[in-house]
């Protein structure tokens, strides 16, 4: 029966025909839905605009291979810590202790290798285990005692930082001592030249970590459980997901990644300092938020964190080359954070 005959029969029977009109959306609504489906699009656009803008302001030296590789070196620590922070924020939590875990692990690696005389590979493994232990403490407090992640990690930040100062005795291990007794700990700082760019092993490690975590989040059951737990924990439990186990695993993995960042930190500065990485907490949250990951959990992409870290690095590098005072560099980063959070709130109304 044709559509015209169907309508005629329906009208003769006194019925009505359902009408399915296409939904007409304005540009703002279409943009809102697009950004909801592709959360990394907005930070990628901001990064592109920043690169073009600073090229026009500063000139060709901004896009030189050496300067771009310098930007990657500057965001290596933020990027690695940002991976850990992304995992936690995807579960609708937040980890304020990532910086303290990183510094504590770097001190453990350095002191066990240089002062205790342990082989560098063993010292490195002890640092990674310490990171896992710190993450497990956070996870157990949150899953067993049902403490809010914000308050829990704020408390453990103070605890880990105090342990760092106690164990390190507030002493810095010099670069010369590391090079003599534990050169492996400085491996992340090893660099090589390629087409005018200076690439460090820390930068390569960061990129490999991003790819590995992207694969884990998008192509493994564990990754799907992480998203489900952050989006709606009650629905995830009804679907048979052990949300407590997922949360505990997330915090343990985040702790191990923080220990990996500790290794990169030693390579970056060449020494072990208990005062290093003081701004890592806020910098990691900044990269995650600018990268499009929702602070309410369940939405975001690990690639967005890399883009967010690069946005921060490009802004700081470009403003520095333009001769802008550090004060106004921080002002610009603050505006980026507020804009990113406001955009996230707008997108969530889809």
TIMAR-556537 format. One record per residue (C-alpha): residue in one letter; x, y, z. Coordinates in steps of 0.001 Angstrom, whole numbers, padded with zeros to 6 digits, always signed. Example, Ala and Ser with C-alpha at 12.3 -4.5 7.8 and 13.67 -1.06 7.14 Angstrom:
<nodes>
A+012300-004500+007800
S+013670-001060+007140
</nodes>
This chain:
<nodes>
X+000000+000000+000000
X+001387+003396-000945
X+001770+006174+001560
X-001096+008180-000018
X-003476+005203+000178
X-002420+004560+003774
X-003230+008146+004751
X-006592+007938+002942
X-007564+004747+004772
X-006497+006217+008094
X-008562+009354+007564
X-011592+007306+006503
X-011286+005291+009681
X-011282+008467+011720
X-007690+007985+012818
X-004664+010188+012479
X-001294+009624+010953
X+001812+010118+013062
X+004089+012733+011619
X+007846+012451+012060
X+009248+015853+011231
X+013015+016254+011239
X+014309+018098+014296
X+015447+021599+013425
X+018379+022701+015551
X+020079+026047+015658
X+023807+026475+015197
X+024391+026665+018954
X+022513+023428+019610
X+024318+021623+016787
X+027655+022846+018136
X+026647+021741+021643
X+025830+018226+020460
X+028973+018019+018352
X+031177+018942+021318
X+029289+016457+023483
X+030066+013672+021015
X+033642+014840+020348
X+035010+016325+023607
X+038524+016816+022224
X+037352+019041+019366
X+037228+022245+021434
X+040729+021950+022980
X+042144+020923+019586
X+040648+024075+018061
X+042067+026198+020911
X+045504+024630+020369
X+045361+025356+016630
X+044314+028972+017208
X+047059+029417+019821
X+049753+028048+017508
X+048650+030264+014592
X+048241+033287+016850
X+051670+033008+018448
X+053227+032393+015035
X+051760+035704+013864
X+052861+037490+017057
X+056297+035997+017672
X+057330+034933+014194
X+058929+031855+012702
X+061051+031099+015782
X+057891+029954+017575
X+057341+027183+015005
X+060976+026163+014859
X+061607+022476+015464
X+063743+023249+018500
X+061108+025449+020162
X+058282+022969+019537
X+060381+020163+020981
X+061048+022438+023971
X+057293+022775+024493
X+056997+018973+024582
X+059838+018782+027117
X+058123+021371+029302
X+054802+019488+029347
X+056273+015997+029850
X+055757+015953+033619
X+052315+017587+033384
X+051320+015149+030653
X+052305+012023+032575
X+050674+013236+035788
X+047680+014289+033687
X+047151+010677+032593
X+046826+009651+036248
X+044497+012567+036959
X+042365+011765+033908
X+041712+008226+035126
X+040548+009518+038506
X+038389+012319+037082
X+036730+009897+034649
X+035404+008096+037736
X+033934+011408+039010
X+036737+011794+041561
X+039783+013991+041895
X+043277+013318+043208
X+045024+016187+044959
X+047912+013971+046047
X+049437+013165+042645
X+052211+015738+043021
X+053123+014575+046520
X+053193+010927+045367
X+055472+011845+042471
X+057975+013711+044661
X+057916+011020+047385
X+058629+008310+044796
X+061494+010337+043313
X+063043+010702+046763
X+062677+006960+047413
X+064331+006159+044089
X+067199+008571+044659
X+067985+007810+048299
X+067788+004012+047974
X+070117+004121+044972
X+072641+006742+046123
X+072613+006604+049924
X+071694+002943+050463
X+073716+001709+047497
X+070971-000427+045959
X+071198-001165+042209
X+069405+001477+040171
X+066862-000980+038653
X+065897-002146+042157
X+065594+001458+043369
X+063377+002191+040382
X+061146-000793+041196
X+060877+000343+044830
X+059714+003742+043617
X+057071+002172+041401
X+055890-000018+044289
X+055725+003031+046541
X+053527+004769+043974
X+051221+001755+043817
X+051053+001668+047635
X+050146+005370+047821
X+047452+004885+045198
X+046123+001839+047071
X+045854+003894+050274
X+043766+006501+048449
X+041613+003837+046831
X+040984+001900+050047
X+040017+005019+051977
X+037538+005942+049238
X+036056+002494+048599
X+036116+001013+052110
X+035463+004044+054317
X+033344+005839+051680
X+035270+009068+052104
X+034919+011784+049428
X+037876+011717+046980
X+038520+015443+047357
X+038877+015354+051141
X+040673+011991+051110
X+043379+013031+048676
X+043701+016440+050317
X+044556+014615+053537
X+046906+012113+051902
X+048619+014976+050076
X+049654+016375+053459
X+050669+012911+054689
X+052749+012027+051634
X+054397+015439+051566
X+055301+015154+055247
X+056752+011667+054647
X+058723+013115+051761
X+060303+015795+053952
X+060969+013287+056753
X+062552+010638+054547
X+064547+013087+052431
X+065645+015119+055464
X+064993+018092+053148
X+068232+017306+051323
X+068752+017335+047565
X+070720+014565+045860
X+073075+016159+043389
X+073177+015368+039695
X+076826+014282+039935
X+076019+011682+042590
X+073185+010263+040509
X+075323+010107+037382
X+078031+008225+039262
X+075911+005726+041206
X+072480+005592+039527
X+072674+006810+035948
X+069531+004840+035057
X+067443+007275+037095
X+068515+010077+034749
X+067630+008086+031634
X+064420+010057+031011
X+066560+013141+030479
X+068647+011581+027723
X+068018+013400+024445
X+068852+013116+020787
X+068568+015531+017876
X+066210+014928+014975
X+065649+017471+012198
X+066595+020331+014489
X+064378+019133+017339
X+065725+017890+020641
X+063741+014829+021687
X+064091+013421+025196
X+063314+009893+026322
X+060859+011401+028786
X+058845+012910+025943
X+058796+009591+024073
X+057735+007804+027272
X+054885+010277+027721
X+053624+009676+024180
X+053826+005877+024599
X+051937+006166+027897
X+049175+008194+026264
X+048820+005647+023470
X+048781+002718+025903
X+046152+004327+028128
X+044067+005303+025100
X+044042+001661+024051
X+043193+000498+027581
X+040286+002921+027945
X+038794+002340+024501
X+039513-001302+023721
X+039431-003225+027002
X+036603-004162+029408
X+038457-002338+032184
X+038299+000925+030239
X+034570+000551+029612
X+034053-000155+033313
X+035947+003036+034200
X+033638+005122+032014
X+030532+003337+033301
X+031556+003819+036935
X+032108+007522+036443
X+028935+008076+034419
X+026459+006290+036712
X+027833+004041+039485
X+024387+002722+040426
X+023628+001651+036865
X+027119+000154+036595
X+026487-001952+039713
X+023161-003135+038309
X+025015-004158+035153
X+027272-006406+037247
X+030318-004122+037503
X+032194-004184+040796
X+032589-000401+041053
X+034711-000572+044219
X+037202-002842+042485
X+037282-000512+039478
X+037895+002535+041688
X+040649+000769+043634
X+042365-000298+040410
X+042135+003255+039049
X+043864+004754+042078
X+046562+002070+042070
X+047266+002609+038369
X+047300+006370+038973
X+049867+005867+041735
X+052118+003825+039449
X+051854+006519+036761
X+052841+009129+039360
X+055926+007021+040125
X+056691+006962+036398
X+056386+010761+036461
X+058896+010743+039345
X+061387+008989+037086
X+060732+011571+034384
X+061096+014360+036952
X+064548+013121+037941
X+065563+013026+034288
X+064122+016482+033699
X+065928+018298+036526
X+068883+015896+036712
X+068720+015631+040501
X+066380+014537+043303
X+064792+017429+045158
X+062072+017111+047831
X+060849+020569+046808
X+060330+019786+043104
X+056953+019500+041413
X+055049+021705+043850
X+052519+022812+041209
X+051963+019366+039689
X+048530+018930+041295
X+046997+022067+039829
X+048845+021702+036519
X+047506+018176+036018
X+043930+019243+036770
X+044383+022167+034397
X+045490+019879+031556
X+042594+017481+032148
X+039927+020199+032345
X+041202+022130+029324
X+041410+018788+027493
X+037640+018367+027693
X+037288+015696+030396
X+034224+016400+032502
X+034773+016989+036207
X+031509+015110+036785
X+032970+011883+035371
X+032048+009502+032594
X+032944+011756+029656
X+036284+012651+028157
X+039226+011251+026243
X+042811+010622+027206
X+043969+012358+024010
X+042271+015517+025264
X+044610+015613+028261
X+047637+015614+025954
X+046066+018432+023951
X+045254+020289+027175
X+048834+019971+028393
X+050081+021236+025024
X+047670+024181+025194
X+049156+025176+028555
X+052700+024664+027238
X+052057+026619+024048
X+050497+029539+025927
X+053337+029759+028435
X+056013+029367+025777
X+054397+031803+023350
X+053727+034448+025987
X+057299+034115+027257
X+058691+034581+023752
X+056415+037605+023351
X+057944+039129+026495
X+054785+038877+028625
X+055344+038881+032379
X+054898+035582+034243
X+052050+037183+036201
X+049970+037601+033055
X+050907+034141+031836
X+049232+032697+034934
X+046322+035086+034383
X+045818+033658+030879
X+045940+030072+032152
X+043322+030938+034778
X+041023+032304+032089
X+041496+029097+030103
X+040474+026987+033108
X+037319+029017+033783
X+036377+028936+030096
X+036915+025166+029934
X+034739+024504+033004
X+031995+026840+031717
X+032078+025043+028351
X+031812+021672+030103
X+028721+022853+032023
X+027154+024067+028776
X+027898+020807+026951
X+026431+018693+029767
X+023016+020296+029199
X+022591+018286+025976
</nodes>
